[in-house]
């Protein structure tokens, strides 16, 4: 499962029943360029695919 949380509001803003780079990419593709640029901090576990996805798409 993939869950994206807004840490400022403590609310879930997106979730998916699967995980992986393609799934997380789906989330980032929903965002406008302005929304991507407004992301200040990302927290995640140590999975390399998460870091790779964030570097490519955030």
C-alpha distance matrix in Angstrom:
0.0 3.8 6.6 10.1 12.9 16.6 18.2 21.6 20.8 18.1 16.2 12.8 13.8 10.8 7.3 5.8 4.5 4.6 5.2 8.9 12.0 12.5 9.4 10.3 13.9 13.4 12.9 16.0 18.0 17.9 19.7 23.4 25.2 26.3 22.8 21.7 25.0 24.5 21.5 23.2 20.7 17.2 15.6 13.0 12.9 15.4 13.5 16.2 14.3 13.1 16.8 18.0 16.0 17.2 20.7 20.9 19.6 20.1
3.8 0.0 3.8 6.8 10.0 13.5 15.4 18.7 18.2 15.9 14.1 10.6 11.1 8.2 5.5 5.2 6.5 6.2 5.3 8.1 10.2 11.0 7.7 7.4 11.1 10.9 9.8 12.6 14.9 14.9 16.3 20.0 21.6 22.6 19.2 18.0 21.2 20.7 17.7 19.5 17.2 13.8 12.7 10.5 11.4 14.0 12.3 14.7 12.6 10.6 14.2 15.5 13.2 13.9 17.5 17.9 16.3 16.5
6.6 3.8 0.0 3.8 6.4 10.1 12.0 15.2 14.5 12.1 10.3 7.0 7.9 6.0 4.4 6.6 8.7 9.6 9.0 11.5 13.0 13.8 10.4 9.2 12.7 12.2 9.9 12.6 15.3 14.5 15.3 19.0 20.7 21.1 17.5 16.8 19.8 18.7 15.8 17.5 15.3 12.3 11.4 10.2 12.0 15.1 14.3 16.8 15.0 12.3 15.3 17.2 14.7 14.5 18.3 18.9 16.8 16.3
10.1 6.8 3.8 0.0 3.8 6.9 9.3 12.2 12.0 10.4 8.7 5.9 5.8 5.1 6.1 9.0 11.9 12.6 11.5 13.1 13.5 14.4 11.3 9.0 11.9 11.7 8.5 10.5 13.6 12.6 12.6 16.1 17.6 17.6 13.9 13.4 16.3 14.9 12.1 14.0 12.2 9.7 9.7 9.7 12.5 15.5 15.1 17.0 15.3 12.1 14.4 16.4 13.7 12.6 16.4 17.2 14.7 13.5
12.9 10.0 6.4 3.8 0.0 3.8 5.9 8.8 8.4 6.6 5.6 4.4 5.6 7.2 8.8 12.2 14.8 15.9 15.0 16.7 17.1 18.1 15.1 12.7 15.4 15.2 11.7 13.2 16.4 14.9 14.3 17.3 18.7 18.0 14.3 14.4 16.6 14.5 11.8 13.0 11.3 9.7 9.5 10.6 13.6 17.0 17.3 19.4 18.3 14.8 16.6 19.0 16.7 14.9 18.4 19.7 17.2 15.3
16.6 13.5 10.1 6.9 3.8 0.0 3.8 5.5 5.6 5.6 5.5 6.3 6.5 9.3 11.9 15.4 18.3 19.4 18.3 19.7 19.6 20.5 17.8 15.0 17.1 17.0 13.2 13.9 17.0 15.3 13.8 16.3 17.4 16.0 12.5 13.1 14.7 11.9 9.8 10.8 10.0 9.6 10.5 12.6 16.0 19.1 19.8 21.6 20.6 16.9 18.0 20.5 18.1 15.7 18.9 20.3 17.6 15.0
18.2 15.4 12.0 9.3 5.9 3.8 0.0 3.8 5.5 4.8 7.1 8.9 10.1 12.7 14.6 18.1 20.6 21.5 20.1 21.3 21.4 22.9 20.3 17.3 19.6 20.0 16.4 16.7 20.1 18.8 17.1 19.3 20.0 18.3 15.0 15.3 16.2 13.3 10.9 10.5 9.1 9.3 9.4 12.1 15.3 18.4 19.8 21.8 21.4 17.6 18.4 21.3 19.6 16.9 19.8 21.8 19.5 16.6
21.6 18.7 15.2 12.2 8.8 5.5 3.8 0.0 3.8 5.8 8.1 10.8 11.4 14.7 17.2 20.8 23.6 24.7 23.4 24.6 24.4 25.6 23.1 20.1 22.0 22.1 18.4 18.4 21.5 19.9 17.7 19.3 20.0 17.7 14.7 15.7 16.1 12.6 11.2 10.7 10.4 11.8 12.6 15.6 18.9 21.9 23.4 25.1 24.6 20.8 21.3 24.1 22.2 19.2 21.9 23.7 21.2 18.1
20.8 18.2 14.5 12.0 8.4 5.6 5.5 3.8 0.0 3.8 5.4 8.7 9.8 13.4 15.9 19.6 22.3 24.0 23.3 25.0 25.1 26.0 23.0 20.5 22.6 22.1 18.3 19.0 21.8 19.6 18.0 19.9 21.2 19.0 15.8 17.3 18.2 14.8 13.6 13.9 13.6 14.3 14.8 17.3 20.4 23.7 24.8 26.8 26.0 22.3 23.3 25.9 23.7 21.1 24.1 25.6 22.8 20.0
18.1 15.9 12.1 10.4 6.6 5.6 4.8 5.8 3.8 0.0 3.8 7.0 9.3 12.4 14.1 17.7 20.0 21.7 21.1 23.0 23.6 24.7 21.6 19.3 21.9 21.5 17.9 19.1 22.2 20.2 19.0 21.5 22.9 21.2 17.7 18.6 19.9 16.9 14.9 15.1 13.8 13.7 13.2 15.2 17.9 21.4 22.6 25.0 24.3 20.7 22.1 24.9 22.9 20.6 23.9 25.5 22.9 20.4
16.2 14.1 10.3 8.7 5.6 5.5 7.1 8.1 5.4 3.8 0.0 3.8 6.2 9.3 11.2 15.0 17.4 19.4 19.3 21.5 22.2 22.8 19.4 17.5 20.0 19.1 15.6 17.3 20.0 17.7 17.0 19.7 21.6 20.2 16.6 17.8 19.7 16.9 15.1 16.2 15.2 14.5 14.4 15.8 18.5 22.1 22.6 24.9 23.8 20.3 22.1 24.5 22.0 20.2 23.7 24.8 21.9 19.9
12.8 10.6 7.0 5.9 4.4 6.3 8.9 10.8 8.7 7.0 3.8 0.0 3.8 5.8 7.4 11.2 13.7 15.8 15.8 18.2 19.1 19.4 15.9 14.4 17.1 15.9 12.6 14.9 17.4 15.3 15.3 18.4 20.6 19.8 16.0 16.8 19.4 17.1 15.1 16.7 15.5 14.0 13.8 14.4 16.9 20.4 20.4 22.7 21.1 17.9 20.2 22.3 19.6 18.3 22.0 22.7 19.9 18.4
13.8 11.1 7.9 5.8 5.6 6.5 10.1 11.4 9.8 9.3 6.2 3.8 0.0 3.8 7.1 10.7 14.0 15.7 15.8 17.7 18.0 17.8 14.5 12.9 14.9 13.4 9.9 12.1 14.2 11.7 11.7 14.8 17.2 16.6 12.9 14.0 16.8 14.8 13.3 15.6 15.0 13.7 14.5 15.2 18.1 21.3 20.8 22.6 20.6 17.4 19.6 21.2 18.1 16.8 20.4 20.7 17.5 16.1
10.8 8.2 6.0 5.1 7.2 9.3 12.7 14.7 13.4 12.4 9.3 5.8 3.8 0.0 3.8 7.1 10.5 12.2 12.5 14.5 15.0 14.5 11.0 10.0 12.2 10.4 7.4 10.4 12.3 10.3 11.3 14.9 17.4 17.6 14.0 14.4 17.7 16.5 14.6 17.3 16.3 14.2 14.8 14.6 17.1 20.0 19.0 20.7 18.3 15.5 18.2 19.4 16.1 15.6 19.3 19.2 16.2 15.6
7.3 5.5 4.4 6.1 8.8 11.9 14.6 17.2 15.9 14.1 11.2 7.4 7.1 3.8 0.0 3.8 6.9 8.8 9.7 12.4 13.7 13.3 9.5 9.4 12.3 10.5 8.6 12.1 13.9 12.5 14.1 17.9 20.2 20.9 17.3 17.2 20.6 19.6 17.3 19.7 18.2 15.5 15.3 14.2 16.0 18.8 17.5 19.5 17.1 14.8 18.0 19.1 16.1 16.3 20.1 19.9 17.4 17.4
5.8 5.2 6.6 9.0 12.2 15.4 18.1 20.8 19.6 17.7 15.0 11.2 10.7 7.1 3.8 0.0 3.8 5.5 7.3 10.2 12.1 11.1 7.4 8.8 11.5 9.6 9.1 12.8 14.0 13.2 15.6 19.3 21.6 22.9 19.5 19.0 22.6 22.2 19.8 22.3 20.6 17.6 17.2 15.4 16.6 19.0 16.9 18.8 16.1 14.6 18.1 18.7 15.8 16.8 20.4 19.9 17.8 18.5
4.5 6.5 8.7 11.9 14.8 18.3 20.6 23.6 22.3 20.0 17.4 13.7 14.0 10.5 6.9 3.8 0.0 3.8 7.0 10.5 13.3 12.5 9.2 11.3 14.1 12.5 12.6 16.2 17.3 16.8 19.3 23.0 25.3 26.6 23.2 22.6 26.1 25.7 23.2 25.4 23.4 20.2 19.2 16.9 17.2 19.5 17.3 19.5 16.9 16.0 19.8 20.4 17.8 19.3 22.8 22.3 20.7 21.6
4.6 6.2 9.6 12.6 15.9 19.4 21.5 24.7 24.0 21.7 19.4 15.8 15.7 12.2 8.8 5.5 3.8 0.0 3.8 7.1 10.1 9.6 6.9 9.4 12.2 11.4 12.2 15.3 16.4 16.8 19.2 22.9 24.7 26.4 23.3 22.0 25.5 25.6 22.9 25.0 22.9 19.4 18.4 15.6 15.6 17.3 14.6 16.5 13.7 13.4 17.2 17.5 15.3 17.3 20.5 19.9 18.8 20.2
5.2 5.3 9.0 11.5 15.0 18.3 20.1 23.4 23.3 21.1 19.3 15.8 15.8 12.5 9.7 7.3 7.0 3.8 0.0 3.8 7.1 7.8 5.7 7.2 10.3 10.7 11.3 13.7 15.4 16.4 18.3 21.9 23.2 24.9 21.9 20.1 23.4 23.7 20.7 22.6 20.2 16.6 15.6 12.6 12.4 13.7 10.9 12.7 10.0 9.8 13.5 13.9 12.0 14.1 17.2 17.0 16.2 17.6
8.9 8.1 11.5 13.1 16.7 19.7 21.3 24.6 25.0 23.0 21.5 18.2 17.7 14.5 12.4 10.2 10.5 7.1 3.8 0.0 3.8 5.5 5.4 6.4 8.6 10.1 11.4 12.9 14.5 16.3 18.0 21.3 22.0 24.2 21.5 19.2 22.3 23.2 20.2 22.1 19.8 16.2 15.6 12.6 12.4 12.7 9.3 10.1 6.9 7.6 11.2 10.8 9.2 12.0 14.6 14.1 14.0 15.9
12.0 10.2 13.0 13.5 17.1 19.6 21.4 24.4 25.1 23.6 22.2 19.1 18.0 15.0 13.7 12.1 13.3 10.1 7.1 3.8 0.0 3.8 5.5 5.2 6.0 8.6 10.1 10.6 12.1 14.6 16.0 18.9 19.2 21.7 19.4 16.7 19.7 21.1 18.3 20.3 18.5 15.1 15.3 12.8 13.3 13.2 9.9 9.3 5.6 6.4 9.2 8.0 6.0 9.2 11.4 10.5 10.7 12.9
12.5 11.0 13.8 14.4 18.1 20.5 22.9 25.6 26.0 24.7 22.8 19.4 17.8 14.5 13.3 11.1 12.5 9.6 7.8 5.5 3.8 0.0 3.8 5.6 5.0 6.3 9.0 10.0 10.3 12.8 14.9 17.8 18.7 21.4 19.3 17.0 20.3 21.8 19.5 22.0 20.7 17.5 18.1 15.9 16.6 16.8 13.6 13.1 9.3 9.9 12.7 11.0 8.4 11.5 13.7 11.8 11.3 14.0
9.4 7.7 10.4 11.3 15.1 17.8 20.3 23.1 23.0 21.6 19.4 15.9 14.5 11.0 9.5 7.4 9.2 6.9 5.7 5.4 5.5 3.8 0.0 3.8 5.3 5.2 6.9 9.2 10.1 11.4 13.8 17.1 18.6 20.8 18.1 16.4 19.9 20.7 18.4 21.0 19.5 16.2 16.6 14.4 15.5 16.6 13.7 14.2 10.6 10.1 13.4 12.8 9.7 12.0 15.0 13.7 12.3 14.2
10.3 7.4 9.2 9.0 12.7 15.0 17.3 20.1 20.5 19.3 17.5 14.4 12.9 10.0 9.4 8.8 11.3 9.4 7.2 6.4 5.2 5.6 3.8 0.0 3.8 5.3 5.2 6.7 8.8 10.3 11.7 15.0 16.0 18.0 15.2 13.2 16.6 17.3 14.8 17.2 15.7 12.6 13.3 11.6 13.3 14.5 12.1 12.5 9.3 7.6 10.5 10.4 7.1 8.6 11.9 11.1 9.5 10.8
13.9 11.1 12.7 11.9 15.4 17.1 19.6 22.0 22.6 21.9 20.0 17.1 14.9 12.2 12.3 11.5 14.1 12.2 10.3 8.6 6.0 5.0 5.3 3.8 0.0 3.8 5.3 5.1 6.1 8.8 10.2 13.1 13.9 16.5 14.3 12.1 15.4 16.9 14.9 17.8 17.0 14.3 15.7 14.5 16.3 16.9 14.4 13.8 10.4 9.4 11.4 10.2 6.5 8.4 10.9 9.0 7.2 9.6
13.4 10.9 12.2 11.7 15.2 17.0 20.0 22.1 22.1 21.5 19.1 15.9 13.4 10.4 10.5 9.6 12.5 11.4 10.7 10.1 8.6 6.3 5.2 5.3 3.8 0.0 3.8 5.6 5.2 6.6 9.3 12.4 14.2 16.6 14.3 13.0 16.7 17.7 16.2 19.4 18.8 16.3 17.7 16.6 18.6 19.7 17.2 17.1 13.6 12.5 14.9 13.9 10.3 11.7 14.4 12.5 10.0 12.0
12.9 9.8 9.9 8.5 11.7 13.2 16.4 18.4 18.3 17.9 15.6 12.6 9.9 7.4 8.6 9.1 12.6 12.2 11.3 11.4 10.1 9.0 6.9 5.2 5.3 3.8 0.0 3.8 5.4 5.4 7.1 10.7 12.7 14.4 11.5 10.5 14.3 14.7 13.0 16.3 15.8 13.5 15.1 14.6 17.1 18.8 16.9 17.3 14.2 12.1 14.3 14.2 10.5 10.7 13.9 12.7 9.7 10.4
16.0 12.6 12.6 10.5 13.2 13.9 16.7 18.4 19.0 19.1 17.3 14.9 12.1 10.4 12.1 12.8 16.2 15.3 13.7 12.9 10.6 10.0 9.2 6.7 5.1 5.6 3.8 0.0 3.8 5.4 5.4 8.4 9.5 11.6 9.2 7.4 11.1 12.3 10.9 14.2 14.3 12.4 14.8 14.8 17.6 18.8 17.1 16.8 13.9 11.8 13.0 12.6 8.9 8.5 11.2 9.8 6.3 7.0
18.0 14.9 15.3 13.6 16.4 17.0 20.1 21.5 21.8 22.2 20.0 17.4 14.2 12.3 13.9 14.0 17.3 16.4 15.4 14.5 12.1 10.3 10.1 8.8 6.1 5.2 5.4 3.8 0.0 3.8 5.4 7.7 9.3 12.1 10.5 9.3 12.9 14.5 13.9 17.4 17.8 16.2 18.6 18.4 21.0 22.0 20.0 19.4 16.2 14.6 16.0 14.8 11.1 11.5 13.5 11.1 7.9 9.6
17.9 14.9 14.5 12.6 14.9 15.3 18.8 19.9 19.6 20.2 17.7 15.3 11.7 10.3 12.5 13.2 16.8 16.8 16.4 16.3 14.6 12.8 11.4 10.3 8.8 6.6 5.4 5.4 3.8 0.0 3.8 6.7 9.7 11.5 9.4 9.6 13.2 14.0 13.7 17.5 18.1 16.8 19.1 19.3 22.1 23.7 21.9 21.8 18.7 16.8 18.4 17.8 14.0 13.9 16.3 14.5 10.9 11.6
19.7 16.3 15.3 12.6 14.3 13.8 17.1 17.7 18.0 19.0 17.0 15.3 11.7 11.3 14.1 15.6 19.3 19.2 18.3 18.0 16.0 14.9 13.8 11.7 10.2 9.3 7.1 5.4 5.4 3.8 0.0 3.8 6.5 7.9 5.7 6.2 9.6 10.3 10.6 14.4 15.6 14.9 17.8 18.6 21.8 23.4 22.1 21.9 19.3 16.8 17.8 17.5 14.0 12.9 15.0 13.7 9.9 9.5
23.4 20.0 19.0 16.1 17.3 16.3 19.3 19.3 19.9 21.5 19.7 18.4 14.8 14.9 17.9 19.3 23.0 22.9 21.9 21.3 18.9 17.8 17.1 15.0 13.1 12.4 10.7 8.4 7.7 6.7 3.8 0.0 3.8 5.3 5.1 6.3 8.7 9.9 11.4 15.0 17.0 17.0 20.3 21.5 24.8 26.2 25.0 24.4 21.9 19.6 20.0 19.5 16.3 14.9 16.3 14.7 11.1 10.5
25.2 21.6 20.7 17.6 18.7 17.4 20.0 20.0 21.2 22.9 21.6 20.6 17.2 17.4 20.2 21.6 25.3 24.7 23.2 22.0 19.2 18.7 18.6 16.0 13.9 14.2 12.7 9.5 9.3 9.7 6.5 3.8 0.0 3.8 5.5 5.1 6.2 8.7 10.4 13.7 16.0 16.4 19.9 21.4 24.7 25.6 24.7 23.7 21.5 19.2 18.9 18.3 15.6 13.8 14.4 13.0 9.8 8.8
26.3 22.6 21.1 17.6 18.0 16.0 18.3 17.7 19.0 21.2 20.2 19.8 16.6 17.6 20.9 22.9 26.6 26.4 24.9 24.2 21.7 21.4 20.8 18.0 16.5 16.6 14.4 11.6 12.1 11.5 7.9 5.3 3.8 0.0 3.8 5.4 5.1 6.2 9.1 12.1 15.0 16.1 19.8 21.8 25.3 26.6 26.2 25.5 23.6 20.9 20.5 20.5 17.9 15.5 16.3 15.7 12.5 10.5
22.8 19.2 17.5 13.9 14.3 12.5 15.0 14.7 15.8 17.7 16.6 16.0 12.9 14.0 17.3 19.5 23.2 23.3 21.9 21.5 19.4 19.3 18.1 15.2 14.3 14.3 11.5 9.2 10.5 9.4 5.7 5.1 5.5 3.8 0.0 3.8 5.4 5.1 6.8 10.4 12.7 13.5 16.9 18.8 22.4 24.0 23.6 23.4 21.5 18.5 18.5 19.0 16.1 13.7 15.3 15.0 11.5 9.3
21.7 18.0 16.8 13.4 14.4 13.1 15.3 15.7 17.3 18.6 17.8 16.8 14.0 14.4 17.2 19.0 22.6 22.0 20.1 19.2 16.7 17.0 16.4 13.2 12.1 13.0 10.5 7.4 9.3 9.6 6.2 6.3 5.1 5.4 3.8 0.0 3.8 5.4 5.6 9.1 11.0 11.4 14.9 16.6 20.1 21.2 20.7 20.1 18.3 15.5 15.2 15.5 12.8 10.2 11.6 11.4 8.1 5.5
25.0 21.2 19.8 16.3 16.6 14.7 16.2 16.1 18.2 19.9 19.7 19.4 16.8 17.7 20.6 22.6 26.1 25.5 23.4 22.3 19.7 20.3 19.9 16.6 15.4 16.7 14.3 11.1 12.9 13.2 9.6 8.7 6.2 5.1 5.4 3.8 0.0 3.8 5.5 7.9 10.8 12.2 16.0 18.3 21.7 22.7 22.6 21.8 20.5 17.7 16.6 17.1 15.1 12.0 12.5 12.9 10.3 7.2
24.5 20.7 18.7 14.9 14.5 11.9 13.3 12.6 14.8 16.9 16.9 17.1 14.8 16.5 19.6 22.2 25.7 25.6 23.7 23.2 21.1 21.8 20.7 17.3 16.9 17.7 14.7 12.3 14.5 14.0 10.3 9.9 8.7 6.2 5.1 5.4 3.8 0.0 3.8 6.1 9.3 11.3 15.0 17.7 21.4 22.9 23.2 23.0 21.8 18.6 17.9 19.0 16.9 13.6 14.8 15.6 12.9 9.5
21.5 17.7 15.8 12.1 11.8 9.8 10.9 11.2 13.6 14.9 15.1 15.1 13.3 14.6 17.3 19.8 23.2 22.9 20.7 20.2 18.3 19.5 18.4 14.8 14.9 16.2 13.0 10.9 13.9 13.7 10.6 11.4 10.4 9.1 6.8 5.6 5.5 3.8 0.0 3.8 6.0 7.5 11.2 13.9 17.6 19.1 19.6 19.6 18.7 15.2 14.6 16.2 14.2 10.8 12.5 13.9 11.4 7.7
23.2 19.5 17.5 14.0 13.0 10.8 10.5 10.7 13.9 15.1 16.2 16.7 15.6 17.3 19.7 22.3 25.4 25.0 22.6 22.1 20.3 22.0 21.0 17.2 17.8 19.4 16.3 14.2 17.4 17.5 14.4 15.0 13.7 12.1 10.4 9.1 7.9 6.1 3.8 0.0 3.8 7.0 10.4 13.7 17.2 18.6 19.8 19.9 19.7 16.2 14.9 17.1 15.9 12.2 13.4 15.6 13.8 10.0
20.7 17.2 15.3 12.2 11.3 10.0 9.1 10.4 13.6 13.8 15.2 15.5 15.0 16.3 18.2 20.6 23.4 22.9 20.2 19.8 18.5 20.7 19.5 15.7 17.0 18.8 15.8 14.3 17.8 18.1 15.6 17.0 16.0 15.0 12.7 11.0 10.8 9.3 6.0 3.8 0.0 3.8 6.7 10.2 13.6 15.1 16.6 17.1 17.3 13.7 12.6 15.4 14.5 10.9 12.6 15.3 13.9 10.5
17.2 13.8 12.3 9.7 9.7 9.6 9.3 11.8 14.3 13.7 14.5 14.0 13.7 14.2 15.5 17.6 20.2 19.4 16.6 16.2 15.1 17.5 16.2 12.6 14.3 16.3 13.5 12.4 16.2 16.8 14.9 17.0 16.4 16.1 13.5 11.4 12.2 11.3 7.5 7.0 3.8 0.0 3.8 6.7 10.2 12.0 13.1 13.9 13.9 10.2 9.7 12.7 11.7 8.5 11.0 13.6 12.4 9.7
15.6 12.7 11.4 9.7 9.5 10.5 9.4 12.6 14.8 13.2 14.4 13.8 14.5 14.8 15.3 17.2 19.2 18.4 15.6 15.6 15.3 18.1 16.6 13.3 15.7 17.7 15.1 14.8 18.6 19.1 17.8 20.3 19.9 19.8 16.9 14.9 16.0 15.0 11.2 10.4 6.7 3.8 0.0 3.8 7.1 9.5 11.3 12.9 13.5 9.9 10.0 13.5 13.0 10.5 13.1 15.9 15.1 12.9
13.0 10.5 10.2 9.7 10.6 12.6 12.1 15.6 17.3 15.2 15.8 14.4 15.2 14.6 14.2 15.4 16.9 15.6 12.6 12.6 12.8 15.9 14.4 11.6 14.5 16.6 14.6 14.8 18.4 19.3 18.6 21.5 21.4 21.8 18.8 16.6 18.3 17.7 13.9 13.7 10.2 6.7 3.8 0.0 3.8 6.5 7.9 10.1 10.7 7.4 8.5 11.9 11.6 10.2 13.0 15.5 15.1 13.8
12.9 11.4 12.0 12.5 13.6 16.0 15.3 18.9 20.4 17.9 18.5 16.9 18.1 17.1 16.0 16.6 17.2 15.6 12.4 12.4 13.3 16.6 15.5 13.3 16.3 18.6 17.1 17.6 21.0 22.1 21.8 24.8 24.7 25.3 22.4 20.1 21.7 21.4 17.6 17.2 13.6 10.2 7.1 3.8 0.0 3.8 5.8 8.9 10.2 8.1 9.3 12.6 13.1 12.5 14.9 17.4 17.5 16.8
15.4 14.0 15.1 15.5 17.0 19.1 18.4 21.9 23.7 21.4 22.1 20.4 21.3 20.0 18.8 19.0 19.5 17.3 13.7 12.7 13.2 16.8 16.6 14.5 16.9 19.7 18.8 18.8 22.0 23.7 23.4 26.2 25.6 26.6 24.0 21.2 22.7 22.9 19.1 18.6 15.1 12.0 9.5 6.5 3.8 0.0 3.8 6.2 8.8 7.7 7.9 11.0 12.5 12.4 13.9 16.5 17.5 17.2
13.5 12.3 14.3 15.1 17.3 19.8 19.8 23.4 24.8 22.6 22.6 20.4 20.8 19.0 17.5 16.9 17.3 14.6 10.9 9.3 9.9 13.6 13.7 12.1 14.4 17.2 16.9 17.1 20.0 21.9 22.1 25.0 24.7 26.2 23.6 20.7 22.6 23.2 19.6 19.8 16.6 13.1 11.3 7.9 5.8 3.8 0.0 3.8 5.5 5.6 7.0 9.1 10.3 11.3 13.0 14.9 16.0 16.4
16.2 14.7 16.8 17.0 19.4 21.6 21.8 25.1 26.8 25.0 24.9 22.7 22.6 20.7 19.5 18.8 19.5 16.5 12.7 10.1 9.3 13.1 14.2 12.5 13.8 17.1 17.3 16.8 19.4 21.8 21.9 24.4 23.7 25.5 23.4 20.1 21.8 23.0 19.6 19.9 17.1 13.9 12.9 10.1 8.9 6.2 3.8 0.0 3.8 5.4 5.3 6.2 8.6 10.0 10.7 12.5 14.3 15.2
14.3 12.6 15.0 15.3 18.3 20.6 21.4 24.6 26.0 24.3 23.8 21.1 20.6 18.3 17.1 16.1 16.9 13.7 10.0 6.9 5.6 9.3 10.6 9.3 10.4 13.6 14.2 13.9 16.2 18.7 19.3 21.9 21.5 23.6 21.5 18.3 20.5 21.8 18.7 19.7 17.3 13.9 13.5 10.7 10.2 8.8 5.5 3.8 0.0 3.8 5.5 5.0 6.1 8.6 9.9 10.6 12.1 13.6
13.1 10.6 12.3 12.1 14.8 16.9 17.6 20.8 22.3 20.7 20.3 17.9 17.4 15.5 14.8 14.6 16.0 13.4 9.8 7.6 6.4 9.9 10.1 7.6 9.4 12.5 12.1 11.8 14.6 16.8 16.8 19.6 19.2 20.9 18.5 15.5 17.7 18.6 15.2 16.2 13.7 10.2 9.9 7.4 8.1 7.7 5.6 5.4 3.8 0.0 3.8 5.4 5.2 6.1 8.6 10.0 10.6 11.1
16.8 14.2 15.3 14.4 16.6 18.0 18.4 21.3 23.3 22.1 22.1 20.2 19.6 18.2 18.0 18.1 19.8 17.2 13.5 11.2 9.2 12.7 13.4 10.5 11.4 14.9 14.3 13.0 16.0 18.4 17.8 20.0 18.9 20.5 18.5 15.2 16.6 17.9 14.6 14.9 12.6 9.7 10.0 8.5 9.3 7.9 7.0 5.3 5.5 3.8 0.0 3.8 5.5 5.1 6.1 8.6 10.1 10.2
18.0 15.5 17.2 16.4 19.0 20.5 21.3 24.1 25.9 24.9 24.5 22.3 21.2 19.4 19.1 18.7 20.4 17.5 13.9 10.8 8.0 11.0 12.8 10.4 10.2 13.9 14.2 12.6 14.8 17.8 17.5 19.5 18.3 20.5 19.0 15.5 17.1 19.0 16.2 17.1 15.4 12.7 13.5 11.9 12.6 11.0 9.1 6.2 5.0 5.4 3.8 0.0 3.8 5.5 5.2 6.3 8.7 10.1
16.0 13.2 14.7 13.7 16.7 18.1 19.6 22.2 23.7 22.9 22.0 19.6 18.1 16.1 16.1 15.8 17.8 15.3 12.0 9.2 6.0 8.4 9.7 7.1 6.5 10.3 10.5 8.9 11.1 14.0 14.0 16.3 15.6 17.9 16.1 12.8 15.1 16.9 14.2 15.9 14.5 11.7 13.0 11.6 13.1 12.5 10.3 8.6 6.1 5.2 5.5 3.8 0.0 3.8 5.5 5.2 6.0 7.9
17.2 13.9 14.5 12.6 14.9 15.7 16.9 19.2 21.1 20.6 20.2 18.3 16.8 15.6 16.3 16.8 19.3 17.3 14.1 12.0 9.2 11.5 12.0 8.6 8.4 11.7 10.7 8.5 11.5 13.9 12.9 14.9 13.8 15.5 13.7 10.2 12.0 13.6 10.8 12.2 10.9 8.5 10.5 10.2 12.5 12.4 11.3 10.0 8.6 6.1 5.1 5.5 3.8 0.0 3.8 5.4 5.3 5.2
20.7 17.5 18.3 16.4 18.4 18.9 19.8 21.9 24.1 23.9 23.7 22.0 20.4 19.3 20.1 20.4 22.8 20.5 17.2 14.6 11.4 13.7 15.0 11.9 10.9 14.4 13.9 11.2 13.5 16.3 15.0 16.3 14.4 16.3 15.3 11.6 12.5 14.8 12.5 13.4 12.6 11.0 13.1 13.0 14.9 13.9 13.0 10.7 9.9 8.6 6.1 5.2 5.5 3.8 0.0 3.8 5.8 6.1
20.9 17.9 18.9 17.2 19.7 20.3 21.8 23.7 25.6 25.5 24.8 22.7 20.7 19.2 19.9 19.9 22.3 19.9 17.0 14.1 10.5 11.8 13.7 11.1 9.0 12.5 12.7 9.8 11.1 14.5 13.7 14.7 13.0 15.7 15.0 11.4 12.9 15.6 13.9 15.6 15.3 13.6 15.9 15.5 17.4 16.5 14.9 12.5 10.6 10.0 8.6 6.3 5.2 5.4 3.8 0.0 3.8 6.3
19.6 16.3 16.8 14.7 17.2 17.6 19.5 21.2 22.8 22.9 21.9 19.9 17.5 16.2 17.4 17.8 20.7 18.8 16.2 14.0 10.7 11.3 12.3 9.5 7.2 10.0 9.7 6.3 7.9 10.9 9.9 11.1 9.8 12.5 11.5 8.1 10.3 12.9 11.4 13.8 13.9 12.4 15.1 15.1 17.5 17.5 16.0 14.3 12.1 10.6 10.1 8.7 6.0 5.3 5.8 3.8 0.0 3.8
20.1 16.5 16.3 13.5 15.3 15.0 16.6 18.1 20.0 20.4 19.9 18.4 16.1 15.6 17.4 18.5 21.6 20.2 17.6 15.9 12.9 14.0 14.2 10.8 9.6 12.0 10.4 7.0 9.6 11.6 9.5 10.5 8.8 10.5 9.3 5.5 7.2 9.5 7.7 10.0 10.5 9.7 12.9 13.8 16.8 17.2 16.4 15.2 13.6 11.1 10.2 10.1 7.9 5.2 6.1 6.3 3.8 0.0
